[in-house]
């Protein structure tokens, strides 16, 4: 699929689909992945990091195991309920993990990762002022299995939603 001038919305319904869209100021290009006509048997990876991939927003839909590599633009990436692998690229990105035990690599930009209900692994590569926050809709345990901060100078972890009272016991405690 090839986008034109202005904002485009692409719907990927086949594991072999590709998207090409030039980066342009002022437009917003969206890719919705996972409305497959035939469900893939294994995980499917879509790479939007190449030349001509000017996609800004990526939505992983439905109950399909989808992995995504984004570009160097300011992306918004929304995961689904499964264990996604999301590589955000170098832009100033916002990643909403969704459910599942996700692996999220923020990249070099100033990224925000909003974790979901799974046990997520989060890696920031040489970013500055990256932020990790628990989603407001999480009930019960939100467990970060791995958080790797590489060379970030002002990385933060925002626990204001995940922890009602510091020092409390049970599902809302900090170990």
OpenMM code with the backbone's topology and positions (N, CA, C; nanometers):
from openmm import Vec3, app, unit

residues = "UNK UNK UNK UNK UNK UNK UNK UNK UNK UNK UNK UNK UNK UNK UNK UNK UNK UNK UNK UNK UNK UNK UNK UNK UNK UNK UNK UNK UNK UNK UNK UNK UNK UNK UNK UNK UNK UNK UNK UNK UNK UNK UNK UNK UNK UNK UNK UNK UNK UNK UNK UNK UNK UNK UNK UNK UNK UNK UNK UNK UNK UNK UNK UNK UNK UNK UNK UNK UNK UNK UNK UNK UNK UNK UNK UNK UNK UNK UNK UNK UNK UNK UNK UNK UNK UNK UNK UNK UNK UNK UNK UNK UNK UNK UNK UNK UNK UNK UNK UNK UNK UNK UNK UNK UNK UNK UNK UNK UNK UNK UNK UNK UNK UNK UNK UNK UNK UNK UNK UNK UNK UNK UNK UNK UNK UNK UNK UNK UNK UNK UNK UNK UNK UNK UNK UNK UNK UNK UNK UNK UNK UNK UNK UNK UNK UNK UNK UNK UNK UNK UNK UNK UNK UNK UNK UNK UNK UNK UNK UNK UNK UNK UNK UNK UNK UNK UNK UNK UNK UNK UNK UNK UNK UNK UNK".split()
positions = [
    Vec3(0.0849, -0.1176, 0.0000),
    Vec3(0.0000, 0.0000, 0.0000),
    Vec3(0.0891, 0.1234, 0.0000),
    Vec3(0.0525, 0.2223, -0.0776),
    Vec3(0.1311, 0.3447, -0.0874),
    Vec3(0.0418, 0.4641, -0.0588),
    Vec3(0.0872, 0.5479, 0.0339),
    Vec3(0.0111, 0.6674, 0.0684),
    Vec3(0.0413, 0.7820, -0.0255),
    Vec3(-0.0467, 0.8792, -0.0234),
    Vec3(-0.0288, 0.9971, -0.1070),
    Vec3(-0.0094, 1.1210, -0.0218),
    Vec3(-0.0349, 1.2370, -0.0800),
    Vec3(-0.0247, 1.3621, -0.0056),
    Vec3(-0.1324, 1.3653, 0.1026),
    Vec3(-0.1016, 1.4293, 0.2131),
    Vec3(-0.1987, 1.4420, 0.3210),
    Vec3(-0.1993, 1.3217, 0.4127),
    Vec3(-0.2959, 1.3202, 0.5024),
    Vec3(-0.3076, 1.2140, 0.6021),
    Vec3(-0.3677, 1.0888, 0.5403),
    Vec3(-0.3105, 0.9741, 0.5777),
    Vec3(-0.3574, 0.8457, 0.5252),
    Vec3(-0.3830, 0.7500, 0.6405),
    Vec3(-0.4799, 0.6597, 0.6213),
    Vec3(-0.5041, 0.5505, 0.7150),
    Vec3(-0.4930, 0.4202, 0.6377),
    Vec3(-0.4047, 0.3320, 0.6861),
    Vec3(-0.3818, 0.2026, 0.6225),
    Vec3(-0.4354, 0.0935, 0.7142),
    Vec3(-0.5012, -0.0057, 0.6581),
    Vec3(-0.5480, -0.1206, 0.7343),
    Vec3(-0.4770, -0.2439, 0.6808),
    Vec3(-0.3961, -0.3038, 0.7663),
    Vec3(-0.3215, -0.4236, 0.7281),
    Vec3(-0.4055, -0.5445, 0.7654),
    Vec3(-0.4443, -0.6228, 0.6634),
    Vec3(-0.5266, -0.7408, 0.6874),
    Vec3(-0.4609, -0.8688, 0.6363),
    Vec3(-0.3319, -0.8595, 0.6056),
    Vec3(-0.2574, -0.9741, 0.5555),
    Vec3(-0.1131, -0.9608, 0.6034),
    Vec3(-0.0556, -1.0707, 0.6491),
    Vec3(0.0809, -1.0669, 0.7024),
    Vec3(0.1833, -1.0223, 0.5996),
    Vec3(0.1523, -1.0318, 0.4720),
    Vec3(0.2461, -0.9923, 0.3667),
    Vec3(0.2293, -0.8468, 0.3231),
    Vec3(0.1343, -0.7748, 0.3811),
    Vec3(0.1122, -0.6348, 0.3430),
    Vec3(0.2317, -0.5480, 0.3793),
    Vec3(0.2574, -0.4478, 0.2982),
    Vec3(0.3599, -0.3477, 0.3271),
    Vec3(0.2989, -0.2095, 0.3089),
    Vec3(0.3591, -0.1119, 0.3759),
    Vec3(0.3123, 0.0266, 0.3686),
    Vec3(0.4299, 0.1151, 0.3321),
    Vec3(0.4106, 0.2032, 0.2356),
    Vec3(0.5099, 0.3038, 0.1998),
    Vec3(0.4398, 0.4380, 0.1977),
    Vec3(0.4935, 0.5319, 0.2743),
    Vec3(0.4346, 0.6650, 0.2787),
    Vec3(0.5437, 0.7640, 0.3159),
    Vec3(0.5645, 0.8632, 0.2338),
    Vec3(0.6694, 0.9623, 0.2589),
    Vec3(0.6337, 1.0481, 0.3792),
    Vec3(0.7355, 1.0825, 0.4561),
    Vec3(0.7157, 1.1721, 0.5697),
    Vec3(0.6890, 1.3123, 0.5179),
    Vec3(0.5845, 1.3749, 0.5704),
    Vec3(0.5511, 1.5113, 0.5289),
    Vec3(0.5053, 1.5896, 0.6506),
    Vec3(0.5447, 1.7143, 0.6585),
    Vec3(0.5038, 1.7982, 0.7704),
    Vec3(0.3537, 1.8217, 0.7658),
    Vec3(0.2915, 1.8125, 0.8826),
    Vec3(0.1517, 1.8486, 0.8936),
    Vec3(0.0524, 1.7383, 0.8644),
    Vec3(0.0963, 1.6234, 0.8162),
    Vec3(-0.0011, 1.5166, 0.7956),
    Vec3(0.0142, 1.4111, 0.9040),
    Vec3(-0.0863, 1.3265, 0.9175),
    Vec3(-0.0870, 1.2220, 1.0190),
    Vec3(-0.1244, 1.0915, 0.9511),
    Vec3(-0.0293, 1.0000, 0.9463),
    Vec3(-0.0518, 0.8716, 0.8815),
    Vec3(-0.0659, 0.7636, 0.9877),
    Vec3(-0.1701, 0.6823, 0.9746),
    Vec3(-0.2057, 0.5816, 1.0743),
    Vec3(-0.2061, 0.4441, 1.0090),
    Vec3(-0.1493, 0.3460, 1.0809),
    Vec3(-0.1553, 0.2070, 1.0368),
    Vec3(-0.2290, 0.1271, 1.1431),
    Vec3(-0.3341, 0.0575, 1.1030),
    Vec3(-0.4071, -0.0344, 1.1897),
    Vec3(-0.3710, -0.1758, 1.1464),
    Vec3(-0.3064, -0.2493, 1.2379),
    Vec3(-0.2580, -0.3837, 1.2064),
    Vec3(-0.3402, -0.4863, 1.2835),
    Vec3(-0.3815, -0.5926, 1.2165),
    Vec3(-0.4413, -0.7038, 1.2886),
    Vec3(-0.5821, -0.7389, 1.2485),
    Vec3(-0.6341, -0.6761, 1.1471),
    Vec3(-0.7666, -0.7140, 1.0984),
    Vec3(-0.7503, -0.8194, 0.9892),
    Vec3(-0.6737, -0.9237, 1.0211),
    Vec3(-0.6378, -1.0255, 0.9229),
    Vec3(-0.7595, -1.1045, 0.8759),
    Vec3(-0.7665, -1.1278, 0.7463),
    Vec3(-0.8716, -1.2130, 0.6914),
    Vec3(-0.8427, -1.3593, 0.7234),
    Vec3(-0.7147, -1.3955, 0.7302),
    Vec3(-0.6705, -1.5273, 0.7751),
    Vec3(-0.5689, -1.5051, 0.8858),
    Vec3(-0.5979, -1.5585, 1.0037),
    Vec3(-0.5104, -1.5359, 1.1191),
    Vec3(-0.3734, -1.5991, 1.0961),
    Vec3(-0.2651, -1.5240, 1.1263),
    Vec3(-0.1304, -1.5815, 1.1131),
    Vec3(-0.1069, -1.6886, 1.2189),
    Vec3(-0.0283, -1.7893, 1.1841),
    Vec3(0.0003, -1.8996, 1.2746),
    Vec3(0.1059, -1.8594, 1.3768),
    Vec3(0.2026, -1.7784, 1.3369),
    Vec3(0.3101, -1.7351, 1.4255),
    Vec3(0.3095, -1.5826, 1.4350),
    Vec3(0.3992, -1.5311, 1.5161),
    Vec3(0.4116, -1.3855, 1.5301),
    Vec3(0.4496, -1.3233, 1.3965),
    Vec3(0.3938, -1.2063, 1.3711),
    Vec3(0.4221, -1.1334, 1.2480),
    Vec3(0.4893, -1.0027, 1.2861),
    Vec3(0.5985, -0.9684, 1.2165),
    Vec3(0.6712, -0.8448, 1.2442),
    Vec3(0.6551, -0.7491, 1.1272),
    Vec3(0.6213, -0.6244, 1.1607),
    Vec3(0.6115, -0.5186, 1.0604),
    Vec3(0.7177, -0.4144, 1.0918),
    Vec3(0.7969, -0.3779, 0.9913),
    Vec3(0.9072, -0.2843, 1.0079),
    Vec3(0.8771, -0.1568, 0.9294),
    Vec3(0.8593, -0.0467, 1.0035),
    Vec3(0.8306, 0.0828, 0.9419),
    Vec3(0.9507, 0.1767, 0.9512),
    Vec3(1.0713, 0.1205, 0.9666),
    Vec3(1.1894, 0.2038, 0.9898),
    Vec3(1.2636, 0.2420, 0.8621),
    Vec3(1.2229, 0.1915, 0.7488),
    Vec3(1.2954, 0.2166, 0.6250),
    Vec3(1.2641, 0.3497, 0.5607),
    Vec3(1.3400, 0.3799, 0.4575),
    Vec3(1.3172, 0.5025, 0.3813),
    Vec3(1.1775, 0.4979, 0.3211),
    Vec3(1.1082, 0.6093, 0.3263),
    Vec3(0.9738, 0.6155, 0.2718),
    Vec3(0.8660, 0.5691, 0.3663),
    Vec3(0.9028, 0.5394, 0.4900),
    Vec3(0.8041, 0.4962, 0.5884),
    Vec3(0.7714, 0.6116, 0.6821),
    Vec3(0.6817, 0.6984, 0.6386),
    Vec3(0.6461, 0.8177, 0.7148),
    Vec3(0.5220, 0.7994, 0.7993),
    Vec3(0.5070, 0.6831, 0.8609),
    Vec3(0.3901, 0.6538, 0.9428),
    Vec3(0.4114, 0.7088, 1.0832),
    Vec3(0.3111, 0.7796, 1.1369),
    Vec3(0.3230, 0.8351, 1.2714),
    Vec3(0.2572, 0.7482, 1.3781),
    Vec3(0.1371, 0.6969, 1.3532),
    Vec3(0.0641, 0.6198, 1.4538),
    Vec3(0.0468, 0.4757, 1.4090),
    Vec3(0.0699, 0.3827, 1.5039),
    Vec3(0.0579, 0.2403, 1.4749),
    Vec3(-0.0306, 0.1779, 1.5818),
    Vec3(-0.1391, 0.1138, 1.5398),
    Vec3(-0.2317, 0.0474, 1.6314),
    Vec3(-0.2295, -0.1025, 1.6050),
    Vec3(-0.1955, -0.1801, 1.7087),
    Vec3(-0.1960, -0.3255, 1.6981),
    Vec3(-0.3314, -0.3722, 1.7506),
    Vec3(-0.4108, -0.4314, 1.6633),
    Vec3(-0.5488, -0.4654, 1.6954),
    Vec3(-0.5684, -0.6152, 1.7118),
    Vec3(-0.6802, -0.6509, 1.7718),
    Vec3(-0.7295, -0.7882, 1.7798),
    Vec3(-0.6314, -0.8819, 1.8486),
    Vec3(-0.6634, -1.0087, 1.8470),
    Vec3(-0.5866, -1.1092, 1.9199),
    Vec3(-0.4870, -1.1789, 1.8282),
    Vec3(-0.3982, -1.1011, 1.7702),
    Vec3(-0.2917, -1.1563, 1.6867),
    Vec3(-0.1583, -1.1103, 1.7441),
    Vec3(-0.0598, -1.1991, 1.7435),
    Vec3(0.0723, -1.1661, 1.7955),
    Vec3(0.1471, -1.0856, 1.6898),
    Vec3(0.1572, -0.9547, 1.7128),
    Vec3(0.2161, -0.8614, 1.6175),
    Vec3(0.3347, -0.7924, 1.6838),
    Vec3(0.4459, -0.7833, 1.6121),
    Vec3(0.5635, -0.7099, 1.6574),
    Vec3(0.5877, -0.5950, 1.5610),
    Vec3(0.6372, -0.4820, 1.6147),
    Vec3(0.6490, -0.3608, 1.5341),
    Vec3(0.7840, -0.2952, 1.5569),
    Vec3(0.8457, -0.2488, 1.4481),
    Vec3(0.9602, -0.1590, 1.4546),
    Vec3(0.9169, -0.0296, 1.3879),
    Vec3(0.9212, 0.0795, 1.4636),
    Vec3(0.8768, 0.2093, 1.4124),
    Vec3(0.9943, 0.2851, 1.3524),
    Vec3(0.9673, 0.4067, 1.3085),
    Vec3(1.0686, 0.4893, 1.2429),
    Vec3(1.1240, 0.5944, 1.3393),
    Vec3(1.1974, 0.6907, 1.2895),
    Vec3(1.2571, 0.7950, 1.3715),
    Vec3(1.1657, 0.9131, 1.3972),
    Vec3(1.0388, 0.9025, 1.3591),
    Vec3(0.9442, 1.0113, 1.3805),
    Vec3(0.8844, 1.0010, 1.5208),
    Vec3(0.8047, 1.0979, 1.5582),
    Vec3(0.7334, 1.0954, 1.6862),
    Vec3(0.6119, 1.0052, 1.6708),
    Vec3(0.6279, 0.8797, 1.7102),
    Vec3(0.5227, 0.7805, 1.6923),
    Vec3(0.4355, 0.7673, 1.8159),
    Vec3(0.3096, 0.7300, 1.7938),
    Vec3(0.2222, 0.6787, 1.8988),
    Vec3(0.1947, 0.5343, 1.8602),
    Vec3(0.2331, 0.4425, 1.9491),
    Vec3(0.2189, 0.3001, 1.9205),
    Vec3(0.1308, 0.2392, 2.0288),
    Vec3(0.0225, 0.1748, 1.9876),
    Vec3(-0.0705, 0.1113, 2.0804),
    Vec3(-0.0652, -0.0391, 2.0623),
    Vec3(-0.0242, -0.1106, 2.1688),
    Vec3(-0.0187, -0.2556, 2.1652),
    Vec3(-0.1552, -0.3167, 2.1905),
    Vec3(-0.1626, -0.4496, 2.1794),
    Vec3(-0.2873, -0.5194, 2.2085),
    Vec3(-0.2709, -0.6032, 2.3348),
    Vec3(-0.3574, -0.7017, 2.3552),
    Vec3(-0.3571, -0.7803, 2.4780),
    Vec3(-0.2531, -0.8917, 2.4791),
    Vec3(-0.1777, -0.9084, 2.3720),
    Vec3(-0.0788, -1.0158, 2.3650),
    Vec3(0.0620, -0.9626, 2.3903),
    Vec3(0.1591, -1.0528, 2.3909),
    Vec3(0.2988, -1.0185, 2.4192),
    Vec3(0.3646, -0.9634, 2.2930),
    Vec3(0.3593, -0.8327, 2.2774),
    Vec3(0.4179, -0.7673, 2.1605),
    Vec3(0.5639, -0.7322, 2.1854),
    Vec3(0.6422, -0.7260, 2.0771),
    Vec3(0.7762, -0.6689, 2.0792),
    Vec3(0.7657, -0.5384, 2.0024),
    Vec3(0.7913, -0.4261, 2.0714),
    Vec3(0.7767, -0.2940, 2.0110),
    Vec3(0.9099, -0.2214, 2.0188),
    Vec3(0.9653, -0.1868, 1.9033),
    Vec3(1.0862, -0.1052, 1.8936),
    Vec3(1.0427, 0.0299, 1.8395),
    Vec3(1.0493, 0.1324, 1.9247),
    Vec3(0.9886, 0.2610, 1.8901),
    Vec3(1.0717, 0.3465, 1.7961),
    Vec3(1.1993, 0.3248, 1.7853),
    Vec3(1.2804, 0.4093, 1.6982),
    Vec3(1.3288, 0.5341, 1.7696),
    Vec3(1.3858, 0.6258, 1.6932),
    Vec3(1.4579, 0.7391, 1.7514),
    Vec3(1.3717, 0.8600, 1.7846),
    Vec3(1.2461, 0.8615, 1.7500),
    Vec3(1.1633, 0.9799, 1.7725),
    Vec3(1.1187, 0.9962, 1.9167),
    Vec3(1.0440, 1.1012, 1.9411),
    Vec3(0.9835, 1.1273, 2.0723),
    Vec3(0.8514, 1.0520, 2.0725),
    Vec3(0.8537, 0.9305, 2.1262),
    Vec3(0.7440, 0.8365, 2.1092),
    Vec3(0.6606, 0.8201, 2.2350),
    Vec3(0.5345, 0.7805, 2.2149),
    Vec3(0.4467, 0.7367, 2.3226),
    Vec3(0.4053, 0.5944, 2.2901),
    Vec3(0.4350, 0.5026, 2.3825),
    Vec3(0.4034, 0.3624, 2.3620),
    Vec3(0.3048, 0.3201, 2.4694),
    Vec3(0.1854, 0.2782, 2.4287),
    Vec3(0.0849, 0.2220, 2.5185),
    Vec3(0.0933, 0.0709, 2.5030),
    Vec3(0.1471, 0.0033, 2.6042),
    Vec3(0.1797, -0.1383, 2.5907),
    Vec3(0.0579, -0.2274, 2.5716),
    Vec3(-0.0525, -0.1961, 2.6356),
    Vec3(-0.1660, -0.2877, 2.6328),
    Vec3(-0.1388, -0.4035, 2.7272),
    Vec3(-0.2132, -0.5114, 2.7137),
    Vec3(-0.1909, -0.6284, 2.7980),
    Vec3(-0.0756, -0.7106, 2.7446),
    Vec3(-0.0532, -0.8245, 2.8032),
    Vec3(0.0531, -0.9123, 2.7569),
    Vec3(0.1874, -0.8764, 2.8161),
    Vec3(0.2789, -0.9708, 2.8102),
    Vec3(0.4147, -0.9517, 2.8605),
    Vec3(0.4994, -0.8958, 2.7476),
    Vec3(0.4952, -0.7641, 2.7330),
    Vec3(0.5576, -0.6966, 2.6198),
    Vec3(0.7057, -0.6701, 2.6423),
    Vec3(0.7800, -0.6611, 2.5320),
    Vec3(0.9176, -0.6129, 2.5327),
    Vec3(0.9180, -0.4840, 2.4528),
    Vec3(0.9556, -0.3747, 2.5187),
    Vec3(0.9479, -0.2423, 2.4573),
    Vec3(1.0853, -0.1782, 2.4599),
    Vec3(1.1341, -0.1377, 2.3426),
    Vec3(1.2588, -0.0629, 2.3322),
    Vec3(1.2240, 0.0773, 2.2870),
    Vec3(1.2565, 0.1751, 2.3721),
    Vec3(1.2169, 0.3131, 2.3453),
    Vec3(1.2965, 0.3806, 2.2363),
    Vec3(1.4225, 0.3541, 2.2251),
    Vec3(1.5040, 0.4224, 2.1252),
    Vec3(1.5681, 0.5476, 2.1807),
    Vec3(1.6239, 0.6286, 2.0913),
    Vec3(1.7059, 0.7425, 2.1324),
    Vec3(1.6265, 0.8672, 2.1687),
    Vec3(1.5002, 0.8749, 2.1356),
    Vec3(1.4220, 0.9951, 2.1649),
    Vec3(1.3709, 0.9984, 2.3079),
    Vec3(1.3050, 1.1078, 2.3434),
    Vec3(1.2440, 1.1250, 2.4755),
    Vec3(1.1090, 1.0540, 2.4733),
    Vec3(1.1062, 0.9317, 2.5235),
    Vec3(0.9898, 0.8451, 2.5093),
    Vec3(0.9085, 0.8355, 2.6370),
    Vec3(0.7790, 0.8075, 2.6200),
    Vec3(0.6901, 0.7759, 2.7307),
    Vec3(0.6334, 0.6376, 2.7054),
    Vec3(0.6490, 0.5482, 2.8037),
    Vec3(0.5935, 0.4138, 2.7944),
    Vec3(0.4866, 0.4004, 2.9012),
    Vec3(0.3655, 0.3667, 2.8582),
    Vec3(0.2557, 0.3422, 2.9510),
    Vec3(0.2332, 0.1920, 2.9506),
    Vec3(0.2635, 0.1298, 3.0644),
    Vec3(0.2569, -0.0155, 3.0716),
    Vec3(0.1131, -0.0618, 3.0819),
    Vec3(0.0915, -0.1873, 3.0486),
    Vec3(-0.0410, -0.2467, 3.0580),
    Vec3(-0.0469, -0.3466, 3.1710),
    Vec3(-0.1282, -0.4484, 3.1548),
    Vec3(-0.1512, -0.5447, 3.2618),
    Vec3(-0.0498, -0.6579, 3.2641),
    Vec3(0.0379, -0.6665, 3.1672),
    Vec3(0.1366, -0.7738, 3.1629),
    Vec3(0.2620, -0.7412, 3.2412),
    Vec3(0.3545, -0.8351, 3.2425),
    Vec3(0.4861, -0.8164, 3.3024),
    Vec3(0.5793, -0.7715, 3.1908),
    Vec3(0.5954, -0.6410, 3.1806),
    Vec3(0.6646, -0.5823, 3.0661),
    Vec3(0.8139, -0.5657, 3.0901),
    Vec3(0.8919, -0.5827, 2.9830),
    Vec3(1.0349, -0.5524, 2.9833),
    Vec3(1.0522, -0.4252, 2.9019),
    Vec3(1.1171, -0.3248, 2.9628),
    Vec3(1.1316, -0.1946, 2.8984),
    Vec3(1.2790, -0.1595, 2.8901),
    Vec3(1.3253, -0.1217, 2.7691),
    Vec3(1.4644, -0.0839, 2.7474),
    Vec3(1.4667, 0.0531, 2.6814),
    Vec3(1.5385, 0.1476, 2.7438),
    Vec3(1.5593, 0.2785, 2.6828),
    Vec3(1.7036, 0.2849, 2.6370),
    Vec3(1.7266, 0.3156, 2.5111),
    Vec3(1.8616, 0.3216, 2.4563),
    Vec3(1.9062, 0.4649, 2.4388),
    Vec3(1.9901, 0.5115, 2.5257),
    Vec3(2.0552, 0.6419, 2.5150),
    Vec3(1.9565, 0.7567, 2.5014),
    Vec3(1.8368, 0.7379, 2.5494),
    Vec3(1.7389, 0.8463, 2.5469),
    Vec3(1.7625, 0.9415, 2.6619),
    Vec3(1.7041, 1.0565, 2.6548),
    Vec3(1.7128, 1.1518, 2.7648),
    Vec3(1.5724, 1.1823, 2.8124),
    Vec3(1.5537, 1.1837, 2.9434),
    Vec3(1.4270, 1.2184, 3.0070),
    Vec3(1.3130, 1.1265, 2.9636),
    Vec3(1.3393, 0.9968, 2.9568),
    Vec3(1.2342, 0.9004, 2.9266),
    Vec3(1.1460, 0.8814, 3.0496),
    Vec3(1.0196, 0.8421, 3.0284),
    Vec3(0.9248, 0.8236, 3.1377),
    Vec3(0.8541, 0.6901, 3.1233),
    Vec3(0.8396, 0.6187, 3.2354),
    Vec3(0.7590, 0.4974, 3.2410),
    Vec3(0.6454, 0.5244, 3.3373),
    Vec3(0.5220, 0.4950, 3.2958),
    Vec3(0.4056, 0.5154, 3.3816),
    Vec3(0.3141, 0.3950, 3.3718),
    Vec3(0.2476, 0.3620, 3.4834),
    Vec3(0.1484, 0.2552, 3.4819),
    Vec3(0.0169, 0.3124, 3.4322),
    Vec3(-0.0549, 0.2354, 3.3534),
    Vec3(-0.1836, 0.2809, 3.3017),
    Vec3(-0.2824, 0.2977, 3.4156),
    Vec3(-0.3659, 0.3994, 3.4076),
    Vec3(-0.4638, 0.4284, 3.5125),
    Vec3(-0.5665, 0.3172, 3.5269),
    Vec3(-0.5862, 0.2379, 3.4244),
    Vec3(-0.6896, 0.1346, 3.4268),
    Vec3(-0.6434, 0.0038, 3.4896),
    Vec3(-0.5188, -0.0027, 3.5349),
    Vec3(-0.4666, -0.1282, 3.5887),
    Vec3(-0.5210, -0.1527, 3.7280),
    Vec3(-0.5781, -0.2700, 3.7474),
    Vec3(-0.6232, -0.3124, 3.8796),
    Vec3(-0.5359, -0.4296, 3.9219),
    Vec3(-0.4927, -0.4301, 4.0456),
    Vec3(-0.4103, -0.5403, 4.0930),
    Vec3(-0.2634, -0.5166, 4.0666),
    Vec3(-0.1923, -0.6232, 4.0382),
    Vec3(-0.0471, -0.6181, 4.0271),
    Vec3(-0.0036, -0.5648, 3.8910),
    Vec3(0.0886, -0.4709, 3.8928),
    Vec3(0.1562, -0.4264, 3.7716),
    Vec3(0.3033, -0.4492, 3.7973),
    Vec3(0.3617, -0.5451, 3.7308),
    Vec3(0.4981, -0.5857, 3.7612),
    Vec3(0.5877, -0.5569, 3.6421),
    Vec3(0.6939, -0.4801, 3.6670),
    Vec3(0.7958, -0.4583, 3.5653),
    Vec3(0.8998, -0.5661, 3.5858),
    Vec3(0.9153, -0.6550, 3.4876),
    Vec3(1.0119, -0.7624, 3.5053),
    Vec3(1.1537, -0.7144, 3.4803),
    Vec3(1.1720, -0.6233, 3.3871),
    Vec3(1.3030, -0.5671, 3.3590),
    Vec3(1.2846, -0.4229, 3.3155),
    Vec3(1.3683, -0.3361, 3.3682),
    Vec3(1.3707, -0.1973, 3.3235),
    Vec3(1.5165, -0.1606, 3.3070),
    Vec3(1.5580, -0.1379, 3.1841),
    Vec3(1.6975, -0.1090, 3.1544),
    Vec3(1.7069, 0.0337, 3.1033),
    Vec3(1.7808, 0.1179, 3.1742),
    Vec3(1.7991, 0.2569, 3.1340),
    Vec3(1.9442, 0.2740, 3.0927),
    Vec3(1.9676, 0.2924, 2.9630),
    Vec3(2.1029, 0.3033, 2.9106),
    Vec3(2.1365, 0.4472, 2.8768),
    Vec3(2.2230, 0.5090, 2.9536),
    Vec3(2.2790, 0.6413, 2.9261),
    Vec3(2.1767, 0.7535, 2.9273),
    Vec3(2.0605, 0.7306, 2.9819),
    Vec3(1.9636, 0.8395, 2.9949),
    Vec3(2.0025, 0.9287, 3.1108),
    Vec3(1.9851, 1.0579, 3.0963),
    Vec3(2.0289, 1.1492, 3.2015),
    Vec3(1.9159, 1.1937, 3.2921),
    Vec3(1.7919, 1.1754, 3.2519),
    Vec3(1.6807, 1.2216, 3.3347),
    Vec3(1.5622, 1.1266, 3.3243),
    Vec3(1.5880, 0.9955, 3.3197),
    Vec3(1.4806, 0.8983, 3.3090),
    Vec3(1.4008, 0.8941, 3.4386),
    Vec3(1.2689, 0.8715, 3.4281),
    Vec3(1.1840, 0.8642, 3.5467),
    Vec3(1.0899, 0.7455, 3.5375),
    Vec3(1.0456, 0.6997, 3.6541),
    Vec3(0.9409, 0.5993, 3.6638),
    Vec3(0.8299, 0.6621, 3.7463),
    Vec3(0.7124, 0.6770, 3.6875),
    Vec3(0.5989, 0.7411, 3.7531),
    Vec3(0.5094, 0.6336, 3.8122),
    Vec3(0.5067, 0.6236, 3.9449),
    Vec3(0.4269, 0.5227, 4.0129),
    Vec3(0.3031, 0.5820, 4.0794),
    Vec3(0.2657, 0.7037, 4.0462),
    Vec3(0.1538, 0.7681, 4.1148),
    Vec3(0.0225, 0.6950, 4.0941),
    Vec3(0.0035, 0.6313, 3.9817),
    Vec3(-0.1196, 0.5569, 3.9580),
    Vec3(-0.1085, 0.4155, 4.0125),
    Vec3(0.0089, 0.3564, 4.0043),
    Vec3(0.0267, 0.2164, 4.0409),
    Vec3(0.0315, 0.1932, 4.1912),
    Vec3(0.0650, 0.2929, 4.2690),
    Vec3(0.0826, 0.2745, 4.4122),
    Vec3(-0.0045, 0.3741, 4.4872),
    Vec3(-0.1023, 0.3229, 4.5612),
    Vec3(-0.1910, 0.4117, 4.6364),
    Vec3(-0.1158, 0.4787, 4.7506),
    Vec3(-0.0387, 0.4016, 4.8256),
    Vec3(0.0390, 0.4544, 4.9371),
    Vec3(0.1734, 0.3844, 4.9403),
    Vec3(0.2799, 0.4610, 4.9397),
    Vec3(0.4126, 0.4015, 4.9467),
    Vec3(0.4244, 0.3253, 5.0774),
    Vec3(0.4756, 0.2052, 5.0707),
    Vec3(0.4934, 0.1228, 5.1891),
    Vec3(0.3769, 0.0310, 5.2180),
    Vec3(0.2695, 0.0383, 5.1411),
    Vec3(0.1554, -0.0491, 5.1670),
    Vec3(0.1904, -0.1916, 5.1262),
    Vec3(0.1143, -0.2854, 5.1743),
    Vec3(0.1401, -0.4265, 5.1489),
    Vec3(0.0496, -0.4786, 5.0380),
    Vec3(0.0788, -0.5966, 4.9886),
    Vec3(-0.0072, -0.6627, 4.8912),
    Vec3(0.0169, -0.6150, 4.7497),
    Vec3(-0.0898, -0.6120, 4.6708),
    Vec3(-0.0791, -0.5820, 4.5285),
    Vec3(-0.0337, -0.4403, 4.4983),
    Vec3(-0.0424, -0.3501, 4.5917),
    Vec3(-0.0050, -0.2113, 4.5668),
    Vec3(0.1266, -0.1738, 4.6358),
    Vec3(0.2040, -0.2723, 4.6767),
    Vec3(0.3283, -0.2449, 4.7466),
    Vec3(0.4472, -0.2343, 4.6533),
    Vec3(0.5533, -0.1754, 4.7053),
    Vec3(0.6796, -0.1686, 4.6329),
    Vec3(0.7765, -0.2597, 4.7045),
    Vec3(0.8330, -0.3535, 4.6302),
    Vec3(0.9291, -0.4463, 4.6911),
    Vec3(1.0689, -0.3945, 4.6745),
] * unit.nanometer
topology = app.Topology()
chain = topology.addChain("A")
for resn in residues:
    res = topology.addResidue(resn, chain)
    for name in ("N", "CA", "C"):
        topology.addAtom(name, app.Element.getBySymbol(name[0]), res)
